[in-house]
């Protein structure tokens, strides 16, 4: 599996990781809800806490500005594979810690998310990696890459199993 992944180009790596993040974010949302993060507003605060930990205090709106994104754009759709992996690690570890620690309030969940993000950032720093906010923004969004892939598949002379 790793050999296959390593043979993918950057855009295809982004597609794979972004798909994983979609699934993990659903599990994180459930764990956050079980910890007391109920309303949309509370969930926004919770999400901001994780980003602030990982991005050195930057909030979602700050990351949007830094990446030059429109308000409707999803930050995760404009990340490189390296940045997506850092966020996937933050998400998966937060979900795990919320459940393991039996976190019971929204404030405690926010703190967990911030601390996990900060720890992931610290690891990146210790190994000499590039801080997430300093990683260049890809030219294409994930949705643009997906559209191009679908177009290529449809134009391909090879029939897909689904076409039979």
C-alpha positions, 0 to 999 in steps of 0.5 A: 500500500505504501509503495502505491501511495509513494508512486502517486503524484502530489495531487493524487496524494492530496486526494487520498489524504483528504478522503481520510480526513473527511472520515476522521473529521466525522469521528472527531465531530462525534467524539467532540459531541460526546464531550459536550461540543453541541452547537455549531458555534461551539464546534467552530470554537472547537475547530479553531482551538485545534488550528490555533495549536497547530498553526501557532495561534492562527485562527481559521480566518487568519489561515484563510487570509494567509492562503489567500482563500475566499470565504467559502473555500475550505482550508483543507482543500487548499493544503499540500499532502504534507500539511494535510498529513499534519492535520490528519495526525492532529485530528486522529490524536484529538479524537483518540484523546477525547475518548480515552480521557472521557472528556466531558465539557466543551471547554475541556474538549477545546483545551484537548484540541489546542494541546494536541495541535500544539504538540503536533506543531512541536514535533514538526519543529523538533524534526526540522520540518516546515511549519504548516502556515509556511507550506505553500498553498497548492494552485488547485483545490481538491475539488479542481483535482477531483474534476480533472480526474473525473474528466480524464476517466471519462475521456479514457479509452479504457472502460471502467468496470462500472461501465460494463 
